[in-house]
């Protein structure tokens, strides 16, 4: 019997929902403390870095709180890295499940994408909320722009992660190449500096990095008077869309090679 479009969509939603629950249990365990630990660890890591920079006398390049400035950069970068790195291993981690006809490779990708995005949304809300309660930050000036930046990060991370998954399925050593490519991002994504304060020659090179635009986008949303001369929202969105199309197209094109 042929299924209607509505029935197919409902089936797709149920499959992805079940995969999200499976990913949650596999990643965080059955205990609620597992998910709590996943939220606490990134926050603790950022706190340690903030303390280290503060200990060596590092001042905030913008505003009065170095913790806030650093968090707007490092949380953006960490969200992107988590998406691109975790999605890269999706096909290997779900080989057994992918033998079932109702489950497609894209279902597994979307499930991981949803789980990671929801987790980092919660991490950001709790971390920025904690800074506000501690007197280290004011309320965001424009939460709408911050949400736009969050969606753009998710798109870029999904696109790069999907392409990574396809490349790794074709070449097992791709994860080592990806690690080399993404390692410098901490230093070239304006995590702890303002790119417009760099020499023009450096800015002309740094602005090719789409993650830098995402960091600037997040800061424009949080600070009331942060004027970025580098930010071009269409650039990371365009790169993210292109990578997504290439990644999903490659997944479809090379699907038979993974069977």
TIFIDREN-146502 format. One record per residue: residue number from 1; residue in one letter; z, y, x of N, C-alpha, C in turn. Coordinates in nm, 4 decimals. Layout:
NUM  a  Z  Y  X  Z  Y  X  Z  Y  X .
...
END
This chain:
1  x  0.0000  -0.1192  0.0841  0.0000  0.0000  0.0000  0.0000  0.1253  0.0884 .
2  x  -0.0863  0.2192  0.0580  -0.0976  0.3419  0.1350  0.0163  0.4375  0.1007 .
3  x  0.0803  0.4924  0.2036  0.1911  0.5857  0.1824  0.1373  0.7268  0.1631 .
4  x  0.2040  0.8027  0.0788  0.1662  0.9422  0.0585  0.2141  1.0256  0.1769 .
5  x  0.1631  1.1479  0.1862  0.2029  1.2373  0.2949  0.3532  1.2631  0.2911 .
6  x  0.4074  1.2814  0.1712  0.5508  1.3065  0.1569  0.6319  1.1880  0.2065 .
7  x  0.5886  1.0678  0.1729  0.6596  0.9468  0.2169  0.6520  0.9315  0.3684 .
8  x  0.5369  0.9650  0.4261  0.5215  0.9572  0.5715  0.6142  1.0567  0.6415 .
9  x  0.6235  1.1773  0.5860  0.7112  1.2787  0.6446  0.8579  1.2382  0.6347 .
10  x  0.8965  1.1821  0.5203  1.0346  1.1359  0.5032  1.0670  1.0229  0.6005 .
11  x  0.9709  0.9326  0.6195  0.9896  0.8236  0.7156  1.0071  0.8799  0.8561 .
12  x  0.9248  0.9796  0.8897  0.9326  1.0422  1.0217  1.0689  1.1074  1.0429 .
13  x  1.1170  1.1758  0.9419  1.2475  1.2422  0.9508  1.3589  1.1394  0.9691 .
14  x  1.3519  1.0292  0.8940  1.4549  0.9246  0.9055  1.4525  0.8603  1.0437 .
15  x  1.3324  0.8356  1.0948  1.3200  0.7742  1.2277  1.3792  0.8657  1.3342 .
16  x  1.3413  0.9932  1.3315  1.3919  1.0875  1.4315  1.5425  1.1062  1.4164 .
17  x  1.5912  1.1116  1.2917  1.7351  1.1234  1.2685  1.8117  1.0056  1.3261 .
18  x  1.7585  0.8853  1.3070  1.8228  0.7655  1.3616  1.8211  0.7679  1.5143 .
19  x  1.7112  0.8160  1.5718  1.7013  0.8240  1.7172  1.7975  0.9279  1.7741 .
20  x  1.8167  1.0378  1.7020  1.9137  1.1389  1.7461  2.0541  1.0788  1.7507 .
21  x  2.0913  1.0032  1.6472  2.2226  0.9378  1.6449  2.2351  0.8376  1.7588 .
22  x  2.1278  0.7629  1.7834  2.1298  0.6651  1.8923  2.1454  0.7358  2.0272 .
23  x  2.0711  0.8443  2.0477  2.0806  0.9197  2.1724  2.2206  0.9779  2.1902 .
24  x  2.2790  1.0230  2.0804  2.4139  1.0796  2.0868  2.5142  0.9751  2.1339 .
25  x  2.5057  0.8552  2.0758  2.5982  0.7477  2.1150  2.5713  0.7015  2.2579 .
26  x  2.4431  0.6907  2.2937  2.4081  0.6435  2.4277  2.4494  0.7436  2.5353 .
27  x  2.4390  0.8715  2.5035  2.4691  0.9757  2.6016  2.6173  1.0079  2.6095 .
28  x  2.6826  1.0179  2.4940  2.8208  1.0643  2.4904  2.9214  0.9568  2.4520 .
29  x  2.8739  0.8372  2.4160  2.9641  0.7319  2.3736  3.0031  0.7483  2.2275 .
30  x  3.0844  0.6570  2.1793  3.1262  0.6615  2.0389  3.2452  0.7542  2.0167 .
31  x  3.3120  0.7936  2.1249  3.4273  0.8828  2.1120  3.3818  1.0277  2.0994 .
32  x  3.4517  1.1043  2.0175  3.4198  1.2459  2.0023  3.4497  1.3232  2.1301 .
33  x  3.5341  1.2664  2.2169  3.5640  1.3324  2.3430  3.4442  1.3298  2.4369 .
34  x  3.3540  1.2333  2.4172  3.2338  1.2268  2.4996  3.1475  1.3498  2.4808 .
35  x  3.1286  1.3898  2.3560  3.0486  1.5091  2.3275  3.1218  1.6344  2.3751 .
36  x  3.2544  1.6354  2.3576  3.3341  1.7483  2.4045  3.3219  1.7636  2.5555 .
37  x  3.3223  1.6507  2.6266  3.3103  1.6521  2.7721  3.1751  1.7086  2.8142 .
38  x  3.0696  1.6759  2.7387  2.9354  1.7261  2.7688  2.9280  1.8773  2.7532 .
39  x  3.0115  1.9327  2.6687  3.0151  2.0775  2.6488  3.1026  2.1443  2.7545 .
40  x  3.2142  2.0796  2.7877  3.3098  2.1370  2.8823  3.2537  2.1401  3.0240 .
41  x  3.1809  2.0349  3.0649  3.1346  2.0240  3.2029  3.0452  2.1401  3.2468 .
42  x  2.9399  2.1753  3.1712  2.8588  2.2908  3.2137  2.9400  2.4195  3.2201 .
43  x  3.0284  2.4386  3.1221  3.1123  2.5586  3.1210  3.2037  2.5617  3.2433 .
44  x  3.2598  2.4456  3.2781  3.3476  2.4378  3.3950  3.2695  2.4646  3.5233 .
45  x  3.1475  2.4125  3.5305  3.0637  2.4354  3.6479  3.0325  2.5827  3.6673 .
46  x  3.0020  2.6515  3.5580  2.9739  2.7948  3.5649  3.0990  2.8713  3.6071 .
47  x  3.2132  2.8306  3.5523  3.3398  2.8961  3.5857  3.3693  2.8850  3.7348 .
48  x  3.3441  2.7679  3.7926  3.3665  2.7479  3.9360  3.2768  2.8410  4.0174 .
49  x  3.1479  2.8500  3.9792  3.0552  2.9378  4.0509  3.0966  3.0841  4.0393 .
50  x  3.1418  3.1231  3.9205  3.1882  3.2609  3.9003  3.3073  3.2903  3.9908 .
51  x  3.4015  3.1961  3.9994  3.5195  3.2147  4.0841  3.4809  3.2240  4.2309 .
52  x  3.3839  3.1418  4.2728  3.3384  3.1450  4.4125  3.2766  3.2801  4.4454 .
53  x  3.1852  3.3264  4.3595  3.1206  3.4553  4.3828  3.2219  3.5700  4.3779 .
54  x  3.3189  3.5600  4.2877  3.4209  3.6643  4.2772  3.5097  3.6655  4.4013 .
55  x  3.5381  3.5464  4.4554  3.6234  3.5339  4.5736  3.5595  3.6012  4.6949 .
56  x  3.4266  3.5942  4.7048  3.3577  3.6560  4.8190  3.3247  3.8030  4.7912 .
57  x  3.3783  3.8551  4.6819  3.3622  3.9970  4.6527  3.2329  4.0347  4.5851 .
58  x  3.1695  3.9410  4.5206  3.0430  3.9692  4.4520  3.0681  4.0539  4.3272 .
59  x  2.9963  4.1648  4.3155  3.0079  4.2517  4.1998  2.8939  4.2242  4.1020 .
60  x  2.9176  4.2556  3.9761  2.8143  4.2359  3.8748  2.6982  4.3315  3.9004 .
61  x  2.5747  4.2809  3.9134  2.4596  4.3695  3.9331  2.4354  4.4622  3.8140 .
62  x  2.4867  4.4199  3.6968  2.4721  4.5024  3.5765  2.5943  4.4813  3.4883 .
63  x  2.6472  4.5893  3.4331  2.7668  4.5779  3.3510  2.8911  4.5610  3.4366 .
64  x  3.0028  4.5392  3.3720  3.1305  4.5289  3.4430  3.1770  4.3854  3.4638 .
65  x  3.1113  4.2899  3.3992  3.1546  4.1500  3.4064  3.0517  4.0649  3.4798 .
66  x  3.0914  4.0169  3.5991  3.0015  3.9278  3.6716  2.9865  3.7954  3.5975 .
67  x  3.0949  3.7512  3.5337  3.0905  3.6245  3.4596  2.9840  3.6290  3.3506 .
68  x  2.9761  3.7398  3.2783  2.8766  3.7523  3.1718  2.7360  3.7577  3.2289 .
69  x  2.7165  3.8383  3.3326  2.5834  3.8502  3.3925  2.5355  3.7153  3.4447 .
70  x  2.6248  3.6464  3.5142  2.5895  3.5164  3.5713  2.5630  3.4141  3.4611 .
71  x  2.6439  3.4161  3.3556  2.6290  3.3188  3.2471  2.4965  3.3347  3.1742 .
72  x  2.4538  3.4589  3.1506  2.3256  3.4787  3.0822  2.2102  3.4212  3.1630 .
73  x  2.2265  3.4179  3.2948  2.1217  3.3610  3.3788  2.1315  3.2105  3.3934 .
74  x  2.2507  3.1623  3.4286  2.2637  3.0208  3.4611  2.2564  2.9314  3.3374 .
75  x  2.3055  2.9781  3.2224  2.2946  2.8973  3.1006  2.1489  2.8836  3.0565 .
76  x  2.0732  2.9900  3.0739  1.9298  2.9844  3.0435  1.8602  2.8825  3.1323 .
77  x  1.8885  2.8900  3.2619  1.8264  2.7976  3.3568  1.8706  2.6542  3.3321 .
78  x  2.0004  2.6341  3.3071  2.0518  2.4992  3.2854  1.9927  2.4355  3.1599 .
79  x  1.9743  2.5133  3.0553  1.9130  2.4627  2.9320  1.7707  2.4154  2.9596 .
80  x  1.6947  2.4963  3.0317  1.5577  2.4570  3.0666  1.5571  2.3312  3.1524 .
81  x  1.6404  2.3280  3.2560  1.6452  2.2123  3.3459  1.6858  2.0847  3.2731 .
82  x  1.7826  2.0966  3.1827  1.8298  1.9794  3.1088  1.7185  1.9225  3.0217 .
83  x  1.6455  2.0100  2.9538  1.5349  1.9641  2.8700  1.4263  1.8977  2.9536 .
84  x  1.3796  1.9670  3.0565  1.2675  1.9145  3.1346  1.3044  1.7857  3.2068 .
85  x  1.4272  1.7775  3.2587  1.4685  1.6580  3.3312  1.4971  1.5394  3.2417 .
86  x  1.5624  1.5626  3.1276  1.5972  1.4527  3.0372  1.4747  1.3985  2.9643 .
87  x  1.3872  1.4868  2.9200  1.2662  1.4412  2.8511  1.1761  1.3609  2.9442 .
88  x  1.1820  1.3897  3.0736  1.0981  1.3193  3.1700  1.1244  1.1685  3.1684 .
89  x  1.2479  1.1282  3.1413  1.2845  0.9861  3.1448  1.2829  0.9196  3.0072 .
90  x  1.2277  0.9882  2.9082  1.2317  0.9380  2.7709  1.1618  0.8042  2.7540 .
91  x  1.0422  0.7900  2.8070  0.9648  0.6673  2.7854  1.0313  0.5465  2.8507 .
92  x  1.0839  0.5648  2.9720  1.1524  0.4545  3.0404  1.2792  0.4137  2.9663 .
93  x  1.3533  0.5119  2.9156  1.4812  0.4838  2.8496  1.4642  0.4195  2.7126 .
94  x  1.3448  0.4306  2.6539  1.3237  0.3798  2.5173  1.2139  0.2739  2.5094 .
95  x  1.1903  0.2036  2.6201  1.0819  0.1042  2.6224  1.0973  -0.0014  2.5138 .
96  x  1.2185  -0.0521  2.4965  1.2406  -0.1572  2.3968  1.2166  -0.1045  2.2557 .
97  x  1.2666  0.0151  2.2270  1.2506  0.0727  2.0935  1.1051  0.1016  2.0606 .
98  x  1.0277  0.1399  2.1612  0.8892  0.1792  2.1371  0.7996  0.0616  2.1012 .
99  x  0.8537  -0.0603  2.1062  0.7748  -0.1767  2.0633  0.7732  -0.1897  1.9113 .
100  x  0.8631  -0.1170  1.8427  0.8656  -0.1198  1.6963  0.7601  -0.0236  1.6420 .
101  x  0.6721  -0.0707  1.5546  0.5610  0.0117  1.5041  0.5998  0.1471  1.4457 .
102  x  0.7114  0.1580  1.3703  0.7415  0.2891  1.3107  0.7813  0.3957  1.4128 .
103  x  0.8197  0.3526  1.5346  0.8711  0.4464  1.6343  0.7626  0.4801  1.7361 .
104  x  0.7341  0.6071  1.7482  0.6342  0.6555  1.8429  0.7033  0.7260  1.9599 .
105  x  0.6264  0.7425  2.0673  0.6795  0.8115  2.1842  0.7243  0.9534  2.1502 .
106  x  0.6475  1.0192  2.0643  0.6829  1.1564  2.0265  0.8141  1.1620  1.9484 .
107  x  0.8454  1.0567  1.8734  0.9730  1.0524  1.8009  1.0900  1.0564  1.8989 .
108  x  1.0780  0.9781  2.0056  1.1838  0.9744  2.1069  1.1963  1.1091  2.1778 .
109  x  1.0823  1.1733  2.2044  1.0842  1.3054  2.2673  1.1536  1.4078  2.1782 .
110  x  1.1167  1.4095  2.0507  1.1757  1.5062  1.9575  1.3257  1.4816  1.9387 .
111  x  1.3668  1.3552  1.9390  1.5088  1.3235  1.9220  1.5912  1.3803  2.0370 .
112  x  1.5447  1.3589  2.1598  1.6167  1.4130  2.2754  1.6140  1.5660  2.2751 .
113  x  1.5007  1.6210  2.2357  1.4867  1.7663  2.2292  1.5876  1.8266  2.1316 .
114  x  1.6006  1.7667  2.0152  1.6933  1.8169  1.9129  1.8379  1.8083  1.9618 .
115  x  1.8739  1.6945  2.0217  2.0116  1.6750  2.0681  2.0485  1.7744  2.1779 .
116  x  1.9603  1.7900  2.2760  1.9889  1.8811  2.3875  1.9942  2.0260  2.3398 .
117  x  1.9013  2.0635  2.2526  1.8987  2.2009  2.2020  2.0255  2.2329  2.1237 .
118  x  2.0688  2.1398  2.0385  2.1913  2.1613  1.9608  2.3129  2.1711  2.0529 .
119  x  2.3151  2.0869  2.1570  2.4274  2.0883  2.2511  2.4359  2.2209  2.3248 .
120  x  2.3215  2.2700  2.3736  2.3237  2.3954  2.4498  2.3447  2.5173  2.3611 .
121  x  2.3037  2.5086  2.2363  2.3364  2.6162  2.1429  2.4882  2.6274  2.1289 .
122  x  2.5543  2.5134  2.1154  2.6999  2.5115  2.1027  2.7672  2.5577  2.2313 .
123  x  2.7141  2.5142  2.3464  2.7699  2.5552  2.4753  2.7645  2.7072  2.4899 .
124  x  2.6496  2.7655  2.4560  2.6345  2.9108  2.4692  2.7281  2.9862  2.3756 .
125  x  2.7371  2.9405  2.2517  2.8251  3.0067  2.1547  2.9700  3.0024  2.2031 .
126  x  3.0140  2.8847  2.2490  3.1526  2.8698  2.2939  3.1796  2.9469  2.4226 .
127  x  3.0838  2.9455  2.5161  3.1065  3.0125  2.6441  3.1088  3.1637  2.6270 .
128  x  3.0090  3.2171  2.5573  3.0085  3.3618  2.5346  3.1270  3.4036  2.4476 .
129  x  3.1623  3.3188  2.3504  3.2797  3.3473  2.2682  3.4064  3.3498  2.3507 .
130  x  3.4156  3.2570  2.4469  3.5312  3.2542  2.5359  3.5404  3.3793  2.6220 .
131  x  3.4256  3.4269  2.6716  3.4243  3.5496  2.7518  3.4685  3.6699  2.6685 .
132  x  3.4249  3.6734  2.5419  3.4644  3.7833  2.4531  3.6153  3.7808  2.4293 .
133  x  3.6696  3.6622  2.4024  3.8136  3.6493  2.3782  3.8950  3.6831  2.5025 .
134  x  3.8370  3.6546  2.6209  3.9071  3.6822  2.7464  3.8901  3.8274  2.7913 .
135  x  3.8168  3.9053  2.7142  3.7965  4.0454  2.7494  3.6946  4.0668  2.8586 .
136  x  3.6120  3.9645  2.8864  3.5111  3.9725  2.9908  3.3731  4.0093  2.9375 .
137  x  3.3619  4.0270  2.8060  3.2319  4.0590  2.7472  3.2507  4.1230  2.6107 .
138  x  3.1527  4.2035  2.5728  3.1470  4.2583  2.4379  3.0615  4.1649  2.3523 .
139  x  3.0578  4.1904  2.2227  2.9704  4.1123  2.1363  2.8243  4.1418  2.1717 .
140  x  2.7359  4.0438  2.1570  2.5939  4.0658  2.1894  2.5365  4.1839  2.1116 .
141  x  2.4502  4.2603  2.1786  2.3904  4.3773  2.1144  2.2850  4.3376  2.0120 .
142  x  2.2115  4.2308  2.0418  2.1018  4.1907  1.9531  2.0921  4.0377  1.9515 .
143  x  2.1637  3.9755  1.8596  2.1623  3.8286  1.8528  2.0244  3.7753  1.8146 .
144  x  1.9465  3.8562  1.7437  1.8109  3.8140  1.7077  1.7253  3.7917  1.8304 .
145  x  1.7332  3.8842  1.9269  1.6567  3.8689  2.0508  1.7073  3.7504  2.1323 .
146  x  1.8378  3.7277  2.1281  1.8923  3.6122  2.1992  1.8411  3.4818  2.1388 .
147  x  1.8297  3.4774  2.0071  1.7750  3.3590  1.9414  1.6275  3.3409  1.9761 .
148  x  1.5546  3.4513  1.9838  1.4146  3.4440  2.0254  1.4046  3.3851  2.1661 .
149  x  1.4918  3.4330  2.2550  1.4930  3.3810  2.3916  1.5273  3.2324  2.3930 .
150  x  1.6243  3.1922  2.3107  1.6651  3.0516  2.3031  1.5478  2.9641  2.2595 .
151  x  1.4751  3.0082  2.1580  1.3590  2.9325  2.1093  1.2517  2.9243  2.2177 .
152  x  1.2322  3.0335  2.2909  1.1325  3.0342  2.3982  1.1720  2.9386  2.5109 .
153  x  1.3014  2.9347  2.5439  1.3499  2.8395  2.6450  1.3235  2.6968  2.5984 .
154  x  1.3548  2.6710  2.4715  1.3348  2.5370  2.4157  1.1882  2.4965  2.4209 .
155  x  1.0988  2.5894  2.3886  0.9555  2.5594  2.3912  0.9081  2.5282  2.5322 .
156  x  0.9480  2.6116  2.6285  0.9064  2.5891  2.7670  0.9646  2.4586  2.8204 .
157  x  1.0921  2.4328  2.7917  1.1554  2.3093  2.8375  1.0925  2.1865  2.7758 .
158  x  1.0588  2.1952  2.6462  0.9942  2.0823  2.5794  0.8558  2.0579  2.6376 .
159  x  0.7807  2.1640  2.6596  0.6465  2.1485  2.7149  0.6477  2.0880  2.8537 .
160  x  0.7336  2.1418  2.9414  0.7410  2.0907  3.0780  0.7976  1.9494  3.0799 .
161  x  0.8980  1.9238  2.9952  0.9578  1.7908  2.9889  0.8613  1.6860  2.9376 .
162  x  0.7810  1.7208  2.8368  0.6820  1.6271  2.7834  0.5758  1.5957  2.8872 .
163  x  0.5292  1.6994  2.9567  0.4312  1.6768  3.0632  0.4920  1.5920  3.1740 .
164  x  0.6186  1.6170  3.2078  0.6885  1.5350  3.3073  0.6935  1.3887  3.2649 .
165  x  0.7216  1.3646  3.1369  0.7306  1.2272  3.0861  0.5976  1.1548  3.1011 .
166  x  0.4885  1.2244  3.0703  0.3551  1.1644  3.0829  0.3239  1.1349  3.2293 .
167  x  0.3490  1.2325  3.3166  0.3189  1.2142  3.4584  0.4037  1.1031  3.5195 .
168  x  0.5307  1.0953  3.4806  0.6172  0.9897  3.5340  0.5735  0.8521  3.4853 .
169  x  0.5186  0.8446  3.3633  0.4711  0.7157  3.3124  0.3465  0.6692  3.3870 .
170  x  0.2744  0.7640  3.4461  0.1541  0.7305  3.5226  0.1838  0.7140  3.6710 .
171  x  0.2855  0.7852  3.7179  0.3207  0.7833  3.8605  0.4724  0.7834  3.8715 .
172  x  0.5288  0.6703  3.9086  0.6739  0.6504  3.9074  0.7482  0.7496  3.9962 .
173  x  0.6833  0.7959  4.1024  0.7501  0.8859  4.1969  0.7446  1.0323  4.1548 .
174  x  0.6894  1.0612  4.0373  0.6769  1.2002  3.9947  0.8122  1.2706  3.9854 .
175  x  0.9191  1.1974  3.9533  1.0501  1.2626  3.9402  1.0947  1.3275  4.0707 .
176  x  1.0528  1.2709  4.1857  1.0868  1.3317  4.3144  1.0099  1.4623  4.3346 .
177  x  0.8844  1.4620  4.2924  0.8025  1.5833  4.3018  0.8603  1.6918  4.2108 .
178  x  0.8980  1.6517  4.0891  0.9548  1.7465  3.9935  1.0835  1.8077  4.0476 .
179  x  1.1633  1.7266  4.1141  1.2885  1.7759  4.1712  1.2624  1.8821  4.2779 .
180  x  1.1600  1.8594  4.3595  1.1237  1.9563  4.4636  1.0743  2.0868  4.4011 .
181  x  0.9970  2.0745  4.2932  0.9402  2.1927  4.2281  1.0463  2.2787  4.1598 .
182  x  1.1487  2.2140  4.1033  1.2483  2.2883  4.0248  1.3713  2.3318  4.1043 .
183  x  1.3921  2.2751  4.2224  1.5098  2.3119  4.3023  1.5179  2.4625  4.3305 .
184  x  1.4072  2.5290  4.3665  1.4168  2.6727  4.3989  1.4420  2.7629  4.2781 .
185  x  1.4372  2.7098  4.1558  1.4493  2.7941  4.0372  1.5796  2.8741  4.0343 .
186  x  1.6862  2.8180  4.0883  1.8147  2.8887  4.0892  1.8035  3.0220  4.1639 .
187  x  1.7186  3.0241  4.2668  1.7071  3.1434  4.3509  1.5952  3.2376  4.3069 .
188  x  1.4976  3.1874  4.2331  1.3830  3.2719  4.1970  1.3795  3.3069  4.0480 .
189  x  1.4887  3.2793  3.9761  1.4905  3.3049  3.8319  1.5847  3.4177  3.7914 .
190  x  1.6246  3.5005  3.8877  1.7098  3.6172  3.8601  1.8443  3.5792  3.7996 .
191  x  1.8974  3.4650  3.8397  2.0265  3.4204  3.7871  2.1384  3.5150  3.8282 .
192  x  2.1358  3.5632  3.9524  2.2460  3.6475  4.0010  2.1973  3.7825  4.0555 .
193  x  2.0784  3.8246  4.0148  2.0301  3.9564  4.0565  1.9366  4.0123  3.9496 .
194  x  1.9064  4.1408  3.9604  1.8125  4.2061  3.8692  1.6768  4.2125  3.9381 .
195  x  1.5746  4.1487  3.8842  1.4455  4.1422  3.9538  1.3823  4.2781  3.9804 .
196  x  1.4041  4.3742  3.8913  1.3427  4.5062  3.9103  1.4020  4.5807  4.0296 .
197  x  1.5166  4.5325  4.0815  1.5770  4.5932  4.1999  1.5199  4.5351  4.3287 .
198  x  1.4367  4.4349  4.3168  1.3752  4.3731  4.4340  1.2544  4.4559  4.4781 .
199  x  1.2087  4.4382  4.6030  1.0879  4.5082  4.6487  0.9672  4.4725  4.5611 .
200  x  0.8759  4.5662  4.5408  0.7589  4.5408  4.4557  0.6802  4.4163  4.4956 .
201  x  0.6698  4.3912  4.6252  0.5956  4.2732  4.6707  0.6634  4.1448  4.6235 .
202  x  0.7976  4.1446  4.6252  0.8717  4.0265  4.5791  0.8593  4.0109  4.4282 .
203  x  0.8664  4.1224  4.3556  0.8556  4.1179  4.2094  0.7203  4.0635  4.1662 .
204  x  0.6149  4.1030  4.2376  0.4801  4.0576  4.2012  0.4656  3.9066  4.2125 .
205  x  0.5491  3.8443  4.2964  0.5475  3.6979  4.3107  0.6439  3.6338  4.2110 .
206  x  0.7649  3.6892  4.2014  0.8679  3.6318  4.1145  0.8273  3.6305  3.9675 .
207  x  0.7497  3.7295  3.9243  0.7169  3.7391  3.7817  0.6234  3.6291  3.7333 .
208  x  0.5686  3.5496  3.8276  0.4876  3.4337  3.7874  0.5752  3.3192  3.7381 .
209  x  0.7046  3.3277  3.7631  0.7993  3.2253  3.7193  0.8385  3.2517  3.5738 .
210  x  0.7989  3.1674  3.4790  0.8307  3.1930  3.3378  0.9800  3.1897  3.3071 .
211  x  1.0581  3.1138  3.3862  1.2024  3.1069  3.3616  1.2682  3.2424  3.3879 .
212  x  1.2166  3.3160  3.4847  1.2694  3.4496  3.5122  1.2550  3.5393  3.3884 .
213  x  1.1427  3.5305  3.3204  1.1214  3.6092  3.1988  1.2215  3.5692  3.0902 .
214  x  1.2539  3.4408  3.0843  1.3499  3.3930  2.9842  1.4901  3.4463  3.0119 .
215  x  1.5277  3.4511  3.1397  1.6577  3.5072  3.1773  1.6636  3.6554  3.1402 .
216  x  1.5571  3.7277  3.1719  1.5502  3.8696  3.1370  1.5554  3.8889  2.9853 .
217  x  1.4877  3.8019  2.9129  1.4849  3.8086  2.7663  1.6259  3.7912  2.7087 .
218  x  1.6998  3.6954  2.7636  1.8363  3.6709  2.7177  1.9253  3.7921  2.7450 .
219  x  1.9077  3.8549  2.8601  1.9901  3.9711  2.8953  1.9537  4.0938  2.8115 .
220  x  1.8265  4.1114  2.7824  1.7844  4.2215  2.6952  1.8497  4.2065  2.5579 .
221  x  1.8658  4.0816  2.5138  1.9298  4.0568  2.3858  2.0802  4.0784  2.3889 .
222  x  2.1428  4.0434  2.5018  2.2895  4.0533  2.5063  2.3374  4.1960  2.5332 .
223  x  2.2789  4.2594  2.6346  2.3256  4.3929  2.6726  2.2592  4.5009  2.5862 .
224  x  2.3343  4.6050  2.5493  2.2767  4.7106  2.4651  2.1798  4.8029  2.5382 .
225  x  2.1905  4.8104  2.6709  2.1087  4.9061  2.7459  2.0428  4.8425  2.8684 .
226  x  2.0069  4.7145  2.8569  1.9404  4.6463  2.9680  1.7892  4.6613  2.9495 .
227  x  1.7283  4.7447  3.0316  1.5838  4.7674  3.0227  1.5138  4.6903  3.1335 .
228  x  1.4372  4.5906  3.0953  1.3664  4.5089  3.1929  1.2234  4.5582  3.2093 .
229  x  1.1866  4.5841  3.3337  1.0491  4.6243  3.3630  0.9614  4.5035  3.3951 .
230  x  1.0232  4.3868  3.3970  0.9513  4.2641  3.4331  0.9171  4.1805  3.3101 .
231  x  1.0041  4.1845  3.2093  0.9908  4.0956  3.0936  0.8579  4.1121  3.0204 .
232  x  0.7924  3.9986  2.9992  0.6726  3.9913  2.9149  0.6893  3.8681  2.8268 .
233  x  0.7415  3.8828  2.7045  0.7710  3.7673  2.6189  0.6527  3.6743  2.5956 .
234  x  0.5332  3.7301  2.5919  0.4156  3.6466  2.5650  0.3873  3.5486  2.6785 .
235  x  0.4332  3.5811  2.8003  0.4034  3.4936  2.9147  0.4755  3.3590  2.9058 .
236  x  0.6101  3.3533  2.8949  0.6752  3.2216  2.8833  0.6358  3.1484  2.7558 .
237  x  0.6103  3.2229  2.6475  0.5660  3.1583  2.5236  0.4293  3.0934  2.5427 .
238  x  0.3391  3.1649  2.6090  0.2060  3.1104  2.6342  0.2096  2.9891  2.7253 .
239  x  0.2902  2.9981  2.8326  0.3028  2.8845  2.9248  0.3651  2.7652  2.8536 .
240  x  0.4686  2.7913  2.7738  0.5346  2.6834  2.7001  0.4411  2.6156  2.6021 .
241  x  0.3622  2.6948  2.5299  0.2669  2.6389  2.4337  0.1593  2.5580  2.5043 .
242  x  0.1093  2.6103  2.6160  0.0059  2.5386  2.6918  0.0590  2.4054  2.7438 .
243  x  0.1793  2.4070  2.8027  0.2385  2.2833  2.8546  0.2640  2.1829  2.7427 .
244  x  0.3060  2.2320  2.6264  0.3300  2.1434  2.5121  0.2010  2.0768  2.4667 .
245  x  0.0944  2.1540  2.4559  -0.0348  2.0990  2.4138  -0.0874  1.9983  2.5156 .
246  x  -0.0765  2.0324  2.6438  -0.1227  1.9407  2.7488  -0.0362  1.8153  2.7509 .
247  x  0.0958  1.8324  2.7379  0.1867  1.7179  2.7397  0.1645  1.6237  2.6235 .
248  x  0.1571  1.6776  2.5014  0.1354  1.5930  2.3833  -0.0044  1.5317  2.3846 .
249  x  -0.1027  1.6088  2.4320  -0.2379  1.5539  2.4436  -0.2438  1.4421  2.5461 .
250  x  -0.1735  1.4614  2.6592  -0.1695  1.3574  2.7615  -0.0970  1.2334  2.7142 .
251  x  0.0102  1.2536  2.6369  0.0837  1.1385  2.5817  -0.0078  1.0541  2.4939 .
252  x  -0.0853  1.1205  2.4114  -0.1773  1.0495  2.3224  -0.2897  0.9835  2.4005 .
253  x  -0.3426  1.0540  2.4996  -0.4566  1.0044  2.5764  -0.4206  0.8827  2.6605 .
254  x  -0.3008  0.8855  2.7222  -0.2626  0.7784  2.8146  -0.1647  0.6785  2.7529 .
255  x  -0.1490  0.6806  2.6217  -0.0530  0.5920  2.5550  -0.0825  0.4452  2.5834 .
256  x  -0.2086  0.4079  2.5811  -0.2458  0.2673  2.6028  -0.2072  0.2182  2.7420 .
257  x  -0.2074  0.3088  2.8391  -0.1753  0.2691  2.9761  -0.0286  0.2322  2.9926 .
258  x  0.0565  0.2756  2.8984  0.1995  0.2465  2.9080  0.2379  0.1208  2.8317 .
259  x  0.1439  0.0650  2.7564  0.1745  -0.0545  2.6770  0.1836  -0.1756  2.7674 .
END
